[in-house]
Amino acid sequence: MNELFEDGDFYTGPPLSADMISRAQQALGLQLPSSYVAALSEKNGGVLKRRRYPTEFATSWASDHFEIRALLGIGGKWGIDSISGLGSADLIAEWEYPEIGVVICDMPSGGHDAVMLDYSESGPTGEPSVAYIDEDRVPRTVAGSFEEFLSRLVPCSPPI
């Protein structure tokens, strides 16, 4: 049973291999966190079961949280290294996100906000923090690591 991802293959890339990870890291110019690679080993991207991230600040999404649509994997149309126009480099260029790392989530806003691995403090081979980028394009650190980011996600509230 998959603990992290919902059933379905939307946003899911091809089965993950060591070669894919190596090529993605080379293309991106950085070392991906082991916790991110471990999550993608379960399923190479997809819709998460827990998609709401509580915050202590207001976002363009809500007064106390943001939501993600899916975790992006490696390879394929939705991969962070994709050249389909949906990869991290293309999203950063199109939406003018700060060049601090890698966009790792698809968001319900369609590009007005993002979640990124932030290498600005750690450097390309260090452990990145996770930043939320809102419409003001100012990175706000929301977790010290990808593992911490996953642990803080909660289920979305049912519609009222």
PENOR-V72489 format. One record per residue. N is the residue number from 1. RES is the residue in one letter. SS is DSSP state (H for helix, E for strand, - for the rest). D_CENTER is the distance of its C-alpha to the mean C-alpha in whole Angstrom. Layout:
N|RES|SS|D_CENTER / N|RES|SS|D_CENTER
//
This chain:
1|M|-|22 / 2|N|-|18 / 3|E|-|17 / 4|L|-|14 / 5|F|E|14 / 6|E|-|16 / 7|D|-|19 / 8|G|-|18 / 9|D|-|17 / 10|F|-|15 / 11|Y|-|12 / 12|T|-|13 / 13|G|-|14 / 14|P|-|17 / 15|P|-|18 / 16|L|-|16 / 17|S|-|19 / 18|A|H|20 / 19|D|H|21 / 20|M|H|17 / 21|I|H|15 / 22|S|H|18 / 23|R|H|18 / 24|A|H|15 / 25|Q|H|15 / 26|Q|H|18 / 27|A|H|17 / 28|L|H|14 / 29|G|-|17 / 30|L|-|15 / 31|Q|-|15 / 32|L|-|12 / 33|P|-|12 / 34|S|H|14 / 35|S|H|12 / 36|Y|H|9 / 37|V|H|12 / 38|A|H|14 / 39|A|H|11 / 40|L|H|11 / 41|S|H|15 / 42|E|H|15 / 43|K|-|14 / 44|N|-|12 / 45|G|-|9 / 46|G|E|11 / 47|V|-|11 / 48|L|E|11 / 49|K|-|14 / 50|R|-|13 / 51|R|-|11 / 52|R|E|13 / 53|Y|E|12 / 54|P|E|16 / 55|T|-|16 / 56|E|-|20 / 57|F|-|19 / 58|A|-|20 / 59|T|-|17 / 60|S|-|18 / 61|W|-|17 / 62|A|-|19 / 63|S|-|21 / 64|D|-|19 / 65|H|E|16 / 66|F|E|13 / 67|E|E|11 / 68|I|-|8 / 69|R|-|10 / 70|A|E|8 / 71|L|E|5 / 72|L|-|6 / 73|G|-|8 / 74|I|-|11 / 75|G|-|14 / 76|G|-|15 / 77|K|-|15 / 78|W|-|11 / 79|G|-|10 / 80|I|-|9 / 81|D|-|12 / 82|S|-|14 / 83|I|-|17 / 84|S|-|17 / 85|G|-|16 / 86|L|-|13 / 87|G|-|11 / 88|S|H|9 / 89|A|H|13 / 90|D|H|14 / 91|L|H|12 / 92|I|H|13 / 93|A|H|16 / 94|E|H|17 / 95|W|H|15 / 96|E|-|16 / 97|Y|-|13 / 98|P|-|15 / 99|E|-|14 / 100|I|-|13 / 101|G|E|11 / 102|V|E|8 / 103|V|E|5 / 104|I|-|2 / 105|C|E|3 / 106|D|E|7 / 107|M|-|9 / 108|P|-|13 / 109|S|-|14 / 110|G|-|14 / 111|G|-|13 / 112|H|-|14 / 113|D|-|11 / 114|A|E|8 / 115|V|E|5 / 116|M|E|6 / 117|L|E|7 / 118|D|E|11 / 119|Y|-|13 / 120|S|-|16 / 121|E|-|18 / 122|S|-|17 / 123|G|-|18 / 124|P|-|16 / 125|T|-|18 / 126|G|-|17 / 127|E|-|15 / 128|P|-|12 / 129|S|E|11 / 130|V|E|8 / 131|A|E|9 / 132|Y|E|10 / 133|I|E|11 / 134|D|-|14 / 135|E|-|17 / 136|D|-|19 / 137|R|-|16 / 138|V|-|17 / 139|P|E|14 / 140|R|E|14 / 141|T|E|13 / 142|V|E|12 / 143|A|E|12 / 144|G|-|14 / 145|S|-|12 / 146|F|H|9 / 147|E|H|12 / 148|E|H|13 / 149|F|H|10 / 150|L|H|10 / 151|S|H|14 / 152|R|H|14 / 153|L|E|12 / 154|V|E|15 / 155|P|-|17 / 156|C|-|17 / 157|S|-|21 / 158|P|-|23 / 159|P|-|24 / 160|I|-|28
//
